[in-house]
Amino acid sequence: MFSSKLQFKTVPSALLATTAIAGLLLLPVAPRSYADEHSRCQHSIEKAESNLDKAIHKHGEHSPEADSRRRELNDERQHCWDTYHGWWDGHAHVWHTDRDWDHP
């Protein structure tokens, strides 16, 4: 009879300890995944900027190909803005906190 009382006392303690350990193990995941998503956004913008630069070099500044690549770049910047309230400027290598990529 004494051992059954001991089991009832240790089960909640063990459950609490297991939950606490699991919670501590999951804490580092959130910042890392945020950084991974942020770098994916940065990479997508850099790729779109590169595609635009190639289209301008090959077809000209105001060509339909360049205009199409420019729209793709703006879409990537808008996605980053919607997600992080910032956008990456691959040429200046800086994050912007103002939605001003379409201003001269």
C-alpha positions in Angstrom: 0.0 0.0 0.0 2.8 2.4 0.8 4.4 1.9 -2.7 1.1 2.9 -4.5 1.1 6.2 -2.7 4.7 6.8 -3.7 3.8 6.1 -7.4 1.0 8.7 -7.3 3.4 11.3 -6.0 6.2 10.6 -8.4 4.0 10.5 -11.6 3.0 14.2 -11.6 6.6 15.2 -10.7 8.0 13.1 -13.5 5.4 14.5 -15.9 6.2 18.0 -14.9 10.0 17.4 -15.3 9.5 15.8 -18.7 7.3 18.7 -19.9 9.9 21.2 -18.7 12.8 19.5 -20.4 10.8 19.2 -23.7 10.0 22.9 -23.5 13.6 23.8 -23.0 14.7 21.7 -25.9 12.2 23.4 -28.3 13.3 27.0 -27.4 16.3 27.2 -29.7 14.2 26.1 -32.7 12.2 29.3 -33.0 15.0 31.8 -33.5 16.9 29.5 -35.9 13.8 28.9 -38.1 13.2 32.7 -38.2 16.8 33.3 -39.3 16.5 30.5 -41.9 13.3 32.1 -43.3 14.9 35.5 -43.2 17.9 34.3 -45.2 15.6 32.5 -47.7 13.9 35.8 -48.3 17.3 37.5 -48.8 18.4 34.8 -51.2 15.2 35.1 -53.2 15.6 38.8 -53.6 19.3 38.5 -54.6 18.3 35.9 -57.2 15.6 38.2 -58.6 18.0 41.1 -58.7 20.5 39.0 -60.6 17.9 37.9 -63.1 16.9 41.5 -63.6 20.5 42.6 -64.1 21.0 39.8 -66.7 17.8 40.8 -68.5 18.9 44.4 -68.7 22.3 43.5 -69.9 21.0 41.1 -72.6 17.8 42.9 -73.7 18.0 46.5 -72.5 16.7 48.6 -69.6 13.1 49.0 -70.9 12.7 45.7 -72.6 9.7 43.4 -72.0 12.1 40.8 -70.4 13.6 43.4 -68.0 10.1 44.6 -67.1 9.0 41.1 -66.4 12.1 40.5 -64.2 11.5 43.8 -62.5 7.9 42.7 -61.6 9.3 39.4 -60.2 11.8 41.4 -58.1 9.0 43.6 -56.8 6.9 40.6 -55.9 9.8 39.1 -53.9 10.3 42.4 -52.1 6.6 42.6 -51.4 6.6 39.1 -50.0 9.5 39.9 -47.7 7.8 43.1 -46.6 4.6 41.3 -45.8 6.5 38.7 -43.9 9.2 40.7 -42.1 8.3 44.3 -42.6 11.6 44.7 -44.3 13.3 44.1 -47.6 16.8 43.2 -48.7 18.8 45.4 -51.1 21.3 43.0 -52.6 23.3 45.8 -54.3 23.8 47.7 -51.1 23.8 44.6 -48.9 21.4 46.1 -46.4 17.9 45.4 -45.0 15.5 48.3 -45.4 12.7 49.0 -42.9 10.8 51.4 -45.1 8.7 50.2 -48.0 10.6 52.4 -50.5 11.9 50.1 -53.2 9.7 51.7 -55.8 10.9 55.2 -55.0 13.7 56.8 -57.0 
